[in-house]
Amino acid sequence: MSYNHIKLTRREFLGISLLMPLLSSCKSVQTNLESFEPLPDIRLEDRIKPPGVLNEEQFRARCTGCGVCINVCHVMKYDALTPSSISLSRGISSLVDFGLPYVKNMRDFPCSLCMECPQHCPTGALMPIAKEDVKMGMALIDLGLCFGWNGDVCLSCSKACPLGASVFDFYNGEWGNQPFINERCVGCGLCVKYCPLGGSAIKVVSKRQYEKIRNQYHKNFNMVLKMSMEERYNLVYNKNLPEIMARGRIIEREYR
Amino acid sequence: MIQPQQIQSNNAVSKSSYLKYNIIRRCIMLIILMLFLLQIVNINILVGSLTGSVFLSYISLLDIFAYLETVFASKTFTILSFISVIPIIILYLFFGRAFCGWICPFDLLFSLNEKMRIFLTKKPSKKLVNNKKTISFLIAFFFLTMSALISIPVFTNYLSHLTNLYRAITLGYFAFMDLPFEISVFLFSFGMLLSFIVFDLFSPRLWCKVICPVGRTYGVFNKVSILTIKRDTKTCIQCRACDDVCYMEIKPSNKEAIRDMDCIMCGRCIDTCSKITQSMNFRLWRK
């Protein structure tokens, strides 16, 4: 294939090449992945702290912002942690958290529970504890988007989970091998990364926020589980599957 | 009294040793900065920043003022953080306030400012100069009480020059490599860095002399440190060249052993003195 038919003067070429970054940034705004989040009703209230935080107040009091955890995470090539900034929507609570490490992008850079940052923290802000005792957050599956709940067998999340079988409950039924994450989840977010659905079907909320929304989430879960065949068929084929198909077309990222 | 001719001969001998300590000092400063920069290309000899770091992935080190702030903020004692302060305390029990002169990268930045400073310098008021020790202790205690009140290490987490320098470097690299980072934190740290440099342009070393509580904490070690700068009163000709070059303006020419809390052990007085007489040098305690 030749591009000889494209005739450009030097000035036009330079103009276009200067405009390209601008255009590409506009494009990234257009795609707006925010609208493809799982569980859109739940807005994240807290930031996900690194593993080893036993008590949030003690964590704030002891962290000096030295950046050992961030750099250790970078040396381990996970790059999950980054210092948190002030956000206007969360006001004063974000000012208190300024500069403290948190897991920003769980879709691309989740924590993998290597437990290196608590081991190296010089101030004891992150305490070296067992993987099972970590309390970063709680992963919630969007039952309307998960393949396992809509007539497929996927199991990607349970395979990615560093804690394995203890975290997942499976409800085998006619609608697939339905995974459910129980409260032993520590919220590392590896399942968020390895979910094959565009925009992921799993959302991680902090333990504090989970206490608030737990009843609502369990009610919804029990309702879907106890549905009759006909209701479920309607739900899956008329509501969920079109949504899943739409998300299949998102080219969201390249695996790193 | 030494005859002028004698001085001349001394001068000829010591030309090779001119700026000896200054060059060693700069080399050590750059080596430590390099070791910290190597962590971003996954060579982990020193990981972290000058506030707190991990040496060879086993020995954790923590700045003494940062330790004090965390103790005041958390109001508890943890053996973990105490273990990481011990190597630093031992190091500076030997070297005194050598951190400021030999390790802190801001000494390098501030001395780069020196040439531009000529037309901008404003002399600090006399009141400030006379009471600088009291004021700087008050500032350090202010930060400690603030961190005790709001349970956050205020200085180390928000305002510290060391934290902000390394945060800016790391986040700049993260931005370059398209890794997750917050642009506002980067801009804040970078802005703080710029403001330190601009502040230093107008008031030379005022940060080191009066404000910086990190250096103030290390300064206390000057009183008990094993290594000190001593002036040989027999050979000294009272030329006061050392007073002129001293960054911290502590007037070494009227002290025998420099146990001043402001001395940063930079050795500039020794270098200058070696041009004229060799009456000043680093000496071990009681020697």
HADDOCK unambig.tbl for C-alpha pairs under 7 A between the chains (distance, minus, plus):
assign (segid A and resid 58 and name CA) (segid B and resid 74 and name CA) 5.88 0.50 0.50
assign (segid A and resid 60 and name CA) (segid B and resid 152 and name CA) 5.91 0.50 0.50
assign (segid A and resid 61 and name CA) (segid B and resid 70 and name CA) 5.98 0.50 0.50
assign (segid A and resid 61 and name CA) (segid B and resid 73 and name CA) 5.02 0.50 0.50
assign (segid A and resid 61 and name CA) (segid B and resid 74 and name CA) 4.85 0.50 0.50
assign (segid A and resid 61 and name CA) (segid B and resid 151 and name CA) 5.10 0.50 0.50
assign (segid A and resid 61 and name CA) (segid B and resid 152 and name CA) 4.55 0.50 0.50
assign (segid A and resid 61 and name CA) (segid B and resid 153 and name CA) 6.21 0.50 0.50
assign (segid A and resid 62 and name CA) (segid B and resid 70 and name CA) 4.85 0.50 0.50
assign (segid A and resid 62 and name CA) (segid B and resid 74 and name CA) 6.13 0.50 0.50
assign (segid A and resid 64 and name CA) (segid B and resid 66 and name CA) 6.64 0.50 0.50
assign (segid A and resid 64 and name CA) (segid B and resid 153 and name CA) 6.32 0.50 0.50
assign (segid A and resid 64 and name CA) (segid B and resid 156 and name CA) 5.60 0.50 0.50
assign (segid A and resid 64 and name CA) (segid B and resid 157 and name CA) 5.10 0.50 0.50
assign (segid A and resid 65 and name CA) (segid B and resid 157 and name CA) 5.20 0.50 0.50
assign (segid A and resid 65 and name CA) (segid B and resid 163 and name CA) 6.60 0.50 0.50
assign (segid A and resid 66 and name CA) (segid B and resid 48 and name CA) 6.02 0.50 0.50
assign (segid A and resid 66 and name CA) (segid B and resid 49 and name CA) 5.53 0.50 0.50
assign (segid A and resid 66 and name CA) (segid B and resid 51 and name CA) 5.36 0.50 0.50
assign (segid A and resid 66 and name CA) (segid B and resid 52 and name CA) 5.14 0.50 0.50
assign (segid A and resid 66 and name CA) (segid B and resid 163 and name CA) 5.91 0.50 0.50
assign (segid A and resid 67 and name CA) (segid B and resid 48 and name CA) 5.17 0.50 0.50
assign (segid A and resid 67 and name CA) (segid B and resid 49 and name CA) 6.50 0.50 0.50
assign (segid A and resid 68 and name CA) (segid B and resid 47 and name CA) 5.98 0.50 0.50
assign (segid A and resid 68 and name CA) (segid B and resid 48 and name CA) 4.00 0.50 0.50
assign (segid A and resid 68 and name CA) (segid B and resid 53 and name CA) 5.99 0.50 0.50
assign (segid A and resid 71 and name CA) (segid B and resid 47 and name CA) 6.47 0.50 0.50
assign (segid A and resid 71 and name CA) (segid B and resid 48 and name CA) 6.18 0.50 0.50
assign (segid A and resid 72 and name CA) (segid B and resid 47 and name CA) 6.98 0.50 0.50
assign (segid A and resid 75 and name CA) (segid B and resid 42 and name CA) 4.98 0.50 0.50
assign (segid A and resid 79 and name CA) (segid B and resid 179 and name CA) 6.94 0.50 0.50
assign (segid A and resid 82 and name CA) (segid B and resid 180 and name CA) 6.74 0.50 0.50
assign (segid A and resid 82 and name CA) (segid B and resid 181 and name CA) 5.56 0.50 0.50
assign (segid A and resid 84 and name CA) (segid B and resid 182 and name CA) 6.71 0.50 0.50
assign (segid A and resid 85 and name CA) (segid B and resid 182 and name CA) 6.32 0.50 0.50
assign (segid A and resid 85 and name CA) (segid B and resid 184 and name CA) 6.25 0.50 0.50
assign (segid A and resid 85 and name CA) (segid B and resid 185 and name CA) 5.54 0.50 0.50
assign (segid A and resid 99 and name CA) (segid B and resid 157 and name CA) 6.74 0.50 0.50
assign (segid A and resid 104 and name CA) (segid B and resid 180 and name CA) 6.62 0.50 0.50
assign (segid A and resid 105 and name CA) (segid B and resid 180 and name CA) 6.58 0.50 0.50
assign (segid A and resid 120 and name CA) (segid B and resid 54 and name CA) 6.80 0.50 0.50
assign (segid A and resid 122 and name CA) (segid B and resid 52 and name CA) 6.39 0.50 0.50
assign (segid A and resid 122 and name CA) (segid B and resid 53 and name CA) 6.87 0.50 0.50
assign (segid A and resid 122 and name CA) (segid B and resid 60 and name CA) 5.41 0.50 0.50
assign (segid A and resid 122 and name CA) (segid B and resid 61 and name CA) 6.43 0.50 0.50
assign (segid A and resid 122 and name CA) (segid B and resid 62 and name CA) 6.35 0.50 0.50
assign (segid A and resid 122 and name CA) (segid B and resid 80 and name CA) 6.88 0.50 0.50
assign (segid A and resid 122 and name CA) (segid B and resid 81 and name CA) 5.72 0.50 0.50
assign (segid A and resid 122 and name CA) (segid B and resid 84 and name CA) 5.96 0.50 0.50
assign (segid A and resid 123 and name CA) (segid B and resid 80 and name CA) 6.38 0.50 0.50
assign (segid A and resid 123 and name CA) (segid B and resid 81 and name CA) 4.33 0.50 0.50
assign (segid A and resid 124 and name CA) (segid B and resid 80 and name CA) 5.57 0.50 0.50
assign (segid A and resid 124 and name CA) (segid B and resid 81 and name CA) 5.80 0.50 0.50
